[in-house]
Amino acid sequence: MNIQSTLRNDRIWRYVIQGAGFCLLLLTVAIGVFLIYRGTGTFTTYGHSISEFLFSTNFKPNDTLEGGGQVGSAIFIVGSLITCGLALLMATPVSIGLAVYMAEITPSLGRRFWQPVIEIFVGIPSIIYGWLGLTILVPFIQRHTASDSGFSVLAASIVLAIMIFPTITSVTMNALNAVPKTYRQGAYGLGATRWEVIHKIVLPIAKNGILAGIVLGLARAFGEALAVAMVIGKMKALPTSLLDPTVNLTGAIAADMGGTMEGSEYNFALWSMALLLFIISLFFILLIRYISHRGGASLASK
């Protein structure tokens, strides 16, 4: 009787979990379909081309149902690419270095001290990062550089780098810890130094997990809106240097969506930006799964 009851409970909970997963899948599909429906209105309703939307820098849509404006979003796309790319260049070396230090050099200290610190960074709301950037980083850049206001690509990139740093560090540390200890023991037994073990054994085996962490950090950077909008300057112009203000996709959507007329050309242009972000996020998710799958297959083959 107890065995039958246990099996019945297992079946019930399996169905509950499967149902929850199915609901999440339906929700994701529903969001995607809704974004496709609203985001394609720029092209189907108002007749703009995809090339204009992606490559033109003229963004002057009409906030009416008549249309006739311009929806070039290259400025927003370039702003997102530059800030996220620079943030990744800043955060990746530091994140990998700290993860190696925590996992390979001082694992006990890393678990007791550094790992809780990283977890605290992950839990800090994005508005706190933006507020610190606005009150500390922006005035610092204004005083010590040639920037007129301090609001710039550089400020946005630094804030983003700090925000994605704990994500990349955590995933990288998990990838390093997943490397079997026997590999390290065998290398040490053959006379390898600690650096040789890290450089030639641990990092090559964990590279797919590290790449997944980097891609996850990049996806986090692309989706951030509030913190970046507070320090980037929100100027609709292509930056000519890192000290120039500009604007990004998420900042434009967050700032303007609430003030546009429903169904207007301006409103549909912002929905098209949201659809572009959704496609980028979906691409990153698929890329992470591909990298993780390759990493698991590579580790199993070894």
C-alpha positions as CSV (number, residue, x, y, z in Angstrom):
1,M,0.0,0.0,0.0
2,N,2.8,2.4,0.9
3,I,4.6,1.6,-2.4
4,Q,1.4,2.2,-4.4
5,S,0.8,5.5,-2.5
6,T,4.4,6.6,-3.2
7,L,4.1,5.7,-6.9
8,R,0.8,7.6,-7.1
9,N,2.4,10.7,-5.4
10,D,5.3,10.5,-7.8
11,R,3.0,10.5,-10.8
12,I,1.0,13.4,-9.5
13,W,4.1,15.5,-8.9
14,R,5.5,14.5,-12.2
15,Y,2.4,15.7,-13.9
16,V,2.4,19.0,-11.9
17,I,6.0,19.7,-12.9
18,Q,5.3,18.8,-16.5
19,G,2.3,21.0,-16.5
20,A,4.2,23.9,-15.1
21,G,6.9,23.5,-17.7
22,F,4.3,23.3,-20.4
23,C,2.7,26.6,-19.1
24,L,6.1,28.3,-19.2
25,L,6.5,27.1,-22.8
26,L,3.1,28.4,-23.8
27,L,3.8,31.7,-22.1
28,T,7.1,32.1,-24.0
29,V,5.4,31.2,-27.3
30,A,2.6,33.7,-26.5
31,I,5.1,36.5,-25.8
32,G,6.9,35.7,-29.1
33,V,3.7,35.6,-31.1
34,F,2.5,38.9,-29.5
35,L,5.8,40.6,-30.3
36,I,5.8,39.3,-33.8
37,Y,2.2,40.7,-34.3
38,R,3.1,44.1,-32.9
39,G,6.7,44.3,-34.0
40,T,5.9,43.6,-37.7
41,G,3.4,46.5,-37.8
42,T,6.2,48.8,-38.8
43,F,6.6,46.9,-42.0
44,T,3.1,45.6,-42.7
45,T,1.0,48.5,-41.7
46,Y,3.3,51.5,-42.5
47,G,5.3,50.0,-45.3
48,H,8.8,50.5,-44.0
49,S,11.6,48.1,-45.1
50,I,13.7,46.0,-42.8
51,S,16.8,47.5,-44.3
52,E,15.6,51.0,-43.3
53,F,14.8,49.9,-39.8
54,L,18.2,48.2,-39.3
55,F,20.6,50.4,-41.2
56,S,19.2,53.9,-41.4
57,T,20.1,56.5,-38.7
58,N,17.0,58.7,-39.4
59,F,14.5,58.0,-36.6
60,K,11.6,60.4,-36.9
61,P,8.4,58.4,-36.8
62,N,5.1,60.2,-36.6
63,D,3.0,59.6,-33.4
64,T,-0.1,59.4,-35.5
65,L,-2.0,56.8,-37.5
66,E,-1.1,58.4,-40.8
67,G,2.6,57.4,-40.8
68,G,5.0,58.9,-43.3
69,G,7.9,59.2,-40.9
70,Q,11.3,57.5,-40.7
71,V,12.1,54.5,-38.4
72,G,15.8,54.0,-38.9
73,S,17.0,52.4,-35.6
74,A,20.7,52.1,-36.4
75,I,21.6,54.6,-33.7
76,F,19.9,52.5,-31.0
77,I,21.4,49.2,-32.3
78,V,24.9,50.6,-32.5
79,G,24.5,52.1,-29.0
80,S,23.6,48.7,-27.6
81,L,26.4,46.9,-29.5
82,I,29.1,49.3,-28.4
83,T,28.1,49.5,-24.7
84,C,27.6,45.7,-24.4
85,G,30.7,44.8,-26.3
86,L,32.9,47.2,-24.3
87,A,31.3,46.0,-21.0
88,L,32.1,42.4,-22.0
89,L,35.7,43.3,-22.7
90,M,36.0,44.9,-19.3
91,A,34.2,42.2,-17.3
92,T,35.4,39.0,-18.9
93,P,39.1,39.0,-17.9
94,V,38.3,40.0,-14.3
95,S,35.6,37.5,-14.0
96,I,37.7,34.6,-15.4
97,G,40.6,35.6,-13.2
98,L,38.6,35.8,-10.1
99,A,36.8,32.5,-10.9
100,V,40.2,30.8,-11.4
101,Y,41.4,32.3,-8.1
102,M,38.4,31.0,-6.3
103,A,38.3,27.6,-7.8
104,E,41.9,26.7,-8.2
105,I,44.1,28.8,-5.9
106,T,42.1,29.4,-2.7
107,P,39.0,27.2,-3.0
108,S,38.2,27.3,0.7
109,L,38.5,31.1,1.0
110,G,36.6,31.4,-2.3
111,R,33.6,29.4,-0.9
112,R,33.7,31.2,2.5
113,F,34.2,34.8,1.4
114,W,34.2,35.5,-2.4
115,Q,31.2,33.4,-3.4
116,P,28.8,35.1,-0.9
117,V,30.1,38.5,-2.2
118,I,29.4,37.5,-5.8
119,E,25.9,36.3,-4.8
120,I,25.3,39.7,-3.2
121,F,26.3,41.5,-6.4
122,V,23.8,39.3,-8.3
123,G,20.9,40.3,-6.0
124,I,21.5,44.1,-6.2
125,P,18.6,45.8,-8.1
126,S,19.7,47.4,-11.4
127,I,18.5,50.9,-10.2
128,I,21.1,50.8,-7.5
129,Y,23.8,50.3,-10.1
130,G,22.3,53.1,-12.2
131,W,22.1,55.5,-9.2
132,L,25.7,54.8,-8.2
133,G,26.8,55.4,-11.8
134,L,24.7,58.7,-11.9
135,T,26.0,60.1,-8.6
136,I,29.6,58.8,-8.6
137,L,30.8,57.6,-12.1
138,V,29.3,60.3,-14.3
139,P,30.7,63.3,-12.2
140,F,34.1,61.5,-12.1
141,I,34.2,61.1,-15.9
142,Q,33.1,64.7,-16.3
143,R,35.9,66.0,-14.0
144,H,38.7,63.8,-15.3
145,T,38.0,63.5,-19.0
146,A,37.1,65.7,-22.0
147,S,33.4,64.7,-21.7
148,D,31.1,67.7,-21.4
149,S,28.5,66.1,-19.2
150,G,29.9,62.7,-18.1
151,F,27.0,60.9,-19.6
152,S,28.7,58.7,-22.2
153,V,29.2,55.3,-23.8
154,L,32.1,54.8,-21.3
155,A,29.9,55.3,-18.3
156,A,27.2,53.0,-19.6
157,S,29.8,50.3,-20.4
158,I,31.4,50.5,-16.9
159,V,28.0,50.2,-15.2
160,L,27.1,47.2,-17.5
161,A,30.5,45.6,-16.8
162,I,29.9,45.7,-13.1
163,M,26.4,44.2,-13.5
164,I,27.5,41.3,-15.7
165,F,30.7,40.6,-13.7
166,P,29.0,38.3,-11.1
167,T,27.1,36.4,-13.7
168,I,30.2,35.5,-15.7
169,T,32.2,34.8,-12.6
170,S,29.6,32.4,-11.1
171,V,29.1,30.4,-14.4
172,T,32.9,30.3,-14.9
173,M,33.5,29.0,-11.4
174,N,30.8,26.3,-11.9
175,A,32.5,25.2,-15.1
176,L,35.9,25.0,-13.4
177,N,34.5,23.0,-10.5
178,A,32.9,20.6,-13.0
179,V,36.4,19.5,-14.2
180,P,37.1,16.1,-12.6
181,K,39.7,16.3,-9.8
182,T,41.4,13.2,-11.2
183,Y,42.6,15.3,-14.2
184,R,44.4,17.7,-11.8
185,Q,45.8,14.8,-9.7
186,G,47.1,13.1,-12.8
187,A,48.8,16.3,-14.0
188,Y,50.4,17.0,-10.6
189,G,51.5,13.4,-10.5
190,L,53.4,14.0,-13.8
191,G,55.2,17.0,-12.3
192,A,53.1,19.8,-13.7
193,T,53.0,23.1,-11.8
194,R,49.8,24.8,-10.7
195,W,49.8,27.2,-13.6
196,E,50.4,24.4,-16.1
197,V,47.5,22.5,-14.6
198,I,45.2,25.6,-14.9
199,H,46.5,26.7,-18.3
200,K,46.8,23.4,-20.1
201,I,44.2,21.1,-18.3
202,V,41.5,23.0,-16.4
203,L,40.8,26.0,-18.7
204,P,40.8,24.0,-22.0
205,I,38.3,21.4,-20.6
206,A,36.1,24.1,-19.0
207,K,36.2,26.5,-22.1
208,N,32.7,25.6,-23.3
209,G,31.2,26.4,-19.9
210,I,33.2,29.6,-19.7
211,L,31.9,30.6,-23.2
212,A,28.4,29.9,-22.0
213,G,28.9,32.2,-19.0
214,I,30.3,35.0,-21.3
215,V,27.3,34.7,-23.7
216,L,24.9,34.7,-20.7
217,G,26.6,37.9,-19.4
218,L,26.2,39.4,-22.9
219,A,22.5,38.5,-22.9
220,R,22.1,40.1,-19.5
221,A,23.8,43.3,-20.8
222,F,21.6,43.5,-23.9
223,G,18.4,43.2,-21.8
224,E,19.4,45.9,-19.2
225,A,17.4,49.2,-19.5
226,L,17.1,51.3,-16.4
227,A,20.8,51.4,-15.2
228,V,22.1,52.1,-18.7
229,A,19.4,54.8,-19.4
230,M,20.5,56.7,-16.3
231,V,24.1,57.2,-17.4
232,I,24.2,56.9,-21.3
233,G,22.9,60.4,-22.0
234,K,19.9,59.4,-24.2
235,M,21.1,61.4,-27.2
236,K,19.9,60.2,-30.5
237,A,23.2,60.4,-32.3
238,L,25.9,58.0,-33.3
239,P,28.9,58.3,-30.9
240,T,32.2,59.3,-32.3
241,S,34.1,58.4,-29.2
242,L,33.6,56.6,-25.9
243,L,33.0,59.9,-24.2
244,D,30.0,60.8,-26.3
245,P,26.4,60.3,-25.1
246,T,24.2,58.0,-27.2
247,V,21.1,55.8,-26.6
248,N,20.4,52.1,-26.8
249,L,17.4,49.9,-27.7
250,T,16.2,49.2,-24.2
251,G,16.6,52.8,-23.1
252,A,14.6,54.1,-26.1
253,I,11.8,51.6,-25.4
254,A,11.6,52.3,-21.7
255,A,11.7,56.1,-22.2
256,D,9.2,56.5,-25.1
257,M,6.8,53.6,-25.1
258,G,4.4,55.0,-22.5
259,G,4.0,58.3,-24.3
260,T,3.1,57.1,-27.7
261,M,-0.3,56.7,-29.3
262,E,-1.5,53.1,-29.5
263,G,-1.1,51.8,-33.0
264,S,0.8,54.8,-34.2
265,E,3.9,54.6,-36.4
266,Y,6.1,55.6,-33.4
267,N,4.4,53.0,-31.2
268,F,5.0,50.2,-33.8
269,A,8.6,51.3,-34.3
270,L,9.2,50.8,-30.6
271,W,7.5,47.4,-30.7
272,S,9.8,46.5,-33.6
273,M,12.8,47.3,-31.3
274,A,11.3,45.0,-28.7
275,L,10.9,42.3,-31.3
276,L,14.6,42.7,-32.2
277,L,15.6,42.4,-28.6
278,F,13.5,39.2,-28.3
279,I,15.2,37.7,-31.3
280,I,18.6,38.6,-29.9
281,S,17.7,37.0,-26.5
282,L,16.4,33.9,-28.3
283,F,19.7,33.7,-30.2
284,F,21.7,33.9,-27.1
285,I,19.6,31.2,-25.4
286,L,20.1,28.8,-28.3
287,L,23.8,29.6,-28.4
288,I,24.2,28.9,-24.7
289,R,22.4,25.6,-25.1
290,Y,24.6,24.7,-28.1
291,I,27.8,25.5,-26.2
292,S,26.6,23.7,-23.1
293,H,25.7,20.6,-25.2
294,R,29.1,20.7,-26.9
295,G,30.8,21.0,-23.5
296,G,28.9,18.0,-22.1
297,A,29.7,15.9,-25.2
298,S,33.4,16.9,-25.1
299,L,33.7,16.1,-21.4
300,A,32.0,12.7,-21.9
301,S,34.3,11.8,-24.7
302,K,37.3,12.5,-22.6
